[in-house]
Amino acid sequence: MRIEKIMRRRVVTVQPATSIGDALKLLRGNRIRHLPVVEQERLVGIISDRDLRDALPSTLLVHDDDHTVLQKPVADIMQRQVITAHPLDFIEDAAVQIYEHKVGSLPVVEGNRLVGIITESDLFNSLIELFGVNKPSSHIEVEVDDRVGMLAEVSQVMREAQVNVCSVVVFPGGRPGRKNLVFRVQTIDPRPVVQLLRDKGFAVVAPGEGGDRR
């Protein structure tokens, strides 16, 4: 899935000359955590709720310049080196960017023009939908040899059991030369599928003998 499918196109923004106080009101009023800073639709920076908190006067101590701080422009505190995404990037690429750079959002740009924004919450919601866990389904995990064709072989068993597969995730197994296939299947009772897999000689990791572990 590409970012353009899930990005927010209506983005709340500020200009470099916007005061810190006004930026704070926008964050609180819109219940958001990030404000891209633009000049004539061109992205020039970004500020977060953390940037504003660091700049704000302390609620415990009163200083003579408290009011002055709120009147300063966001240009004084904005992050100028902005990690961005493109509308045609895949959402997993955006997730890696957010993970590696430890940021909470990615402005989406075409050239330097801001066209949207994607946040941690947007990615999390999309991944939940991609994995199919937001719908009635069951988790089946199978450990197989790490060789060509194993996914097709297990999928054939799913076909024989006449269950629809919502999603598949593949990750390295706990032993050398092995990998785990994690299926979300569209059934509330996975026991017939699990039994068929075992009858075919596959090692079912989950659910265990006691039933479905979700």
C-alpha positions as CSV (number, residue, x, y, z in Angstrom):
1,M,0.0,0.0,0.0
2,R,1.3,3.5,-0.9
3,I,1.3,6.5,1.4
4,E,-1.1,8.4,-0.8
5,K,-3.8,6.0,0.2
6,I,-3.7,6.8,3.9
7,M,-2.0,10.2,4.3
8,R,-4.0,13.1,5.7
9,R,-4.4,15.7,2.9
10,R,-5.8,18.5,5.0
11,V,-2.8,19.5,7.0
12,V,-2.8,22.1,9.7
13,T,0.3,24.3,9.1
14,V,2.0,27.4,10.3
15,Q,4.3,30.0,8.8
16,P,7.8,30.8,10.1
17,A,6.5,34.1,11.5
18,T,3.6,32.4,13.4
19,S,4.1,33.0,17.1
20,I,4.8,30.2,19.5
21,G,1.7,31.0,21.4
22,D,-0.5,30.7,18.3
23,A,1.2,27.5,17.3
24,L,0.4,26.1,20.8
25,K,-3.3,27.0,20.3
26,L,-3.4,25.2,17.0
27,L,-1.9,22.1,18.4
28,R,-4.3,22.0,21.3
29,G,-7.4,23.1,19.3
30,N,-6.8,20.4,16.6
31,R,-5.6,17.7,19.0
32,I,-2.4,17.1,17.0
33,R,1.2,16.8,17.8
34,H,3.0,18.2,14.8
35,L,2.8,21.4,12.7
36,P,4.6,21.6,9.4
37,V,6.0,25.1,8.7
38,V,5.4,26.3,5.2
39,E,6.1,29.3,3.0
40,Q,4.0,29.5,-0.1
41,E,3.2,25.8,0.2
42,R,6.9,25.0,0.4
43,L,8.0,23.0,3.4
44,V,10.7,24.8,5.4
45,G,10.5,23.1,8.8
46,I,8.4,21.3,11.4
47,I,7.6,21.8,15.1
48,S,6.3,19.2,17.5
49,D,4.5,19.5,20.8
50,R,7.8,18.6,22.4
51,D,9.5,21.6,20.7
52,L,6.8,23.8,22.1
53,R,7.0,22.4,25.6
54,D,10.7,22.9,25.7
55,A,10.3,26.5,24.6
56,L,7.4,27.4,26.9
57,P,7.8,29.1,30.3
58,S,7.7,26.8,33.3
59,T,4.3,26.5,35.0
60,L,6.1,26.4,38.4
61,L,8.4,29.4,38.0
62,V,7.5,32.9,36.7
63,H,10.0,34.9,34.7
64,D,9.9,38.5,33.4
65,D,10.2,37.3,29.8
66,D,7.4,34.6,29.9
67,H,5.1,36.7,27.7
68,T,8.0,37.5,25.3
69,V,8.6,33.8,24.7
70,L,5.0,33.2,23.6
71,Q,5.4,36.1,21.1
72,K,8.5,34.7,19.4
73,P,8.2,33.2,16.0
74,V,8.2,29.4,15.5
75,A,11.2,29.9,13.1
76,D,13.3,30.3,16.3
77,I,12.5,26.7,17.4
78,M,11.4,24.8,14.3
79,Q,13.4,21.7,13.0
80,R,14.8,22.7,9.6
81,Q,16.1,19.3,8.7
82,V,12.8,17.5,8.1
83,I,12.5,13.8,7.4
84,T,9.8,13.5,4.7
85,A,8.0,11.0,2.5
86,H,6.6,10.9,-1.0
87,P,3.0,10.0,-1.9
88,L,4.2,7.0,-3.9
89,D,6.4,5.6,-1.1
90,F,5.1,2.3,0.4
91,I,3.8,2.5,4.0
92,E,6.5,0.0,5.2
93,D,9.2,2.5,4.0
94,A,7.5,5.2,6.0
95,A,7.4,3.0,9.0
96,V,11.1,2.4,8.7
97,Q,11.8,6.1,8.5
98,I,9.8,6.8,11.6
99,Y,11.4,3.9,13.4
100,E,15.0,4.8,12.5
101,H,14.8,8.5,13.0
102,K,12.5,8.3,16.0
103,V,10.0,10.9,14.8
104,G,6.3,10.9,15.2
105,S,5.2,12.0,11.7
106,L,6.4,12.4,8.2
107,P,5.3,15.4,6.1
108,V,4.5,14.2,2.6
109,V,6.0,16.3,-0.2
110,E,6.2,16.4,-4.0
111,G,9.3,18.4,-4.7
112,N,9.3,20.9,-1.8
113,R,5.5,21.3,-1.9
114,L,3.6,19.9,1.1
115,V,0.7,17.6,0.0
116,G,0.0,15.7,3.2
117,I,1.2,14.2,6.4
118,I,1.4,10.7,7.9
119,T,1.7,9.9,11.6
120,E,2.6,7.0,13.8
121,S,-1.2,6.5,14.4
122,D,-2.0,6.4,10.7
123,L,0.7,3.7,10.1
124,F,-0.4,1.7,13.1
125,N,-4.0,1.7,12.0
126,S,-3.1,0.7,8.5
127,L,-0.9,-2.2,9.6
128,I,-3.7,-3.5,11.8
129,E,-5.9,-3.5,8.7
130,L,-3.3,-5.1,6.5
131,F,-2.7,-7.9,9.1
132,G,-6.4,-8.5,9.2
133,V,-6.6,-8.4,13.0
134,N,-9.4,-5.9,13.0
135,K,-11.8,-8.6,11.6
136,P,-13.0,-11.9,13.1
137,S,-10.1,-14.2,12.4
138,S,-7.6,-16.7,13.9
139,H,-3.9,-16.9,14.2
140,I,-2.1,-19.9,12.8
141,E,1.7,-20.1,12.9
142,V,3.7,-22.8,11.1
143,E,7.4,-23.5,11.3
144,V,8.9,-24.7,8.0
145,D,12.2,-25.3,6.3
146,D,13.7,-22.1,4.8
147,R,13.5,-23.1,1.2
148,V,11.7,-22.2,-2.0
149,G,8.0,-23.2,-2.2
150,M,7.2,-23.7,1.5
151,L,4.7,-20.8,1.5
152,A,2.9,-22.3,-1.5
153,E,2.7,-25.7,0.2
154,V,1.2,-24.4,3.4
155,S,-1.2,-22.2,1.4
156,Q,-2.4,-25.3,-0.5
157,V,-3.4,-26.8,2.8
158,M,-5.4,-23.7,3.6
159,R,-7.1,-24.1,0.2
160,E,-7.9,-27.7,0.9
161,A,-9.5,-26.6,4.3
162,Q,-11.5,-24.0,2.4
163,V,-10.5,-21.1,4.6
164,N,-9.8,-17.6,3.4
165,V,-6.4,-16.2,4.3
166,C,-6.5,-12.6,5.5
167,S,-2.8,-12.0,5.7
168,V,0.6,-13.7,5.8
169,V,3.8,-12.7,7.6
170,V,7.1,-14.4,7.2
171,F,10.0,-14.1,9.7
172,P,13.1,-16.1,10.7
173,G,12.5,-19.2,12.8
174,G,14.1,-19.9,16.1
175,R,16.5,-22.5,14.6
176,P,19.0,-22.3,11.7
177,G,17.5,-23.1,8.3
178,R,13.9,-22.6,9.6
179,K,11.3,-19.8,9.2
180,N,7.9,-19.1,10.6
181,L,4.8,-18.4,8.5
182,V,2.1,-16.5,10.4
183,F,-1.4,-16.7,8.9
184,R,-4.6,-14.8,9.8
185,V,-7.4,-17.0,8.6
186,Q,-11.0,-16.1,8.3
187,T,-12.4,-18.6,10.8
188,I,-13.2,-18.4,14.5
189,D,-12.4,-22.1,15.0
190,P,-8.9,-22.9,13.5
191,R,-8.8,-26.5,14.9
192,P,-9.8,-28.3,11.6
193,V,-7.1,-26.3,9.7
194,V,-4.5,-27.0,12.4
195,Q,-5.3,-30.7,12.4
196,L,-5.0,-30.9,8.6
197,L,-1.7,-29.1,8.7
198,R,-0.4,-31.6,11.3
199,D,-1.7,-34.5,9.3
200,K,0.3,-33.2,6.3
201,G,3.4,-33.2,8.5
202,F,3.7,-29.5,9.2
203,A,4.9,-28.2,12.6
204,V,2.2,-25.9,13.9
205,V,3.6,-23.5,16.5
206,A,0.3,-21.8,17.4
207,P,-2.4,-22.3,18.3
208,G,-1.2,-25.0,20.7
209,E,-3.1,-28.1,21.7
210,G,-5.3,-25.9,24.0
211,G,-6.9,-23.9,21.2
212,D,-6.5,-20.5,19.5
213,R,-3.9,-18.1,21.0
214,R,-4.7,-14.7,19.6
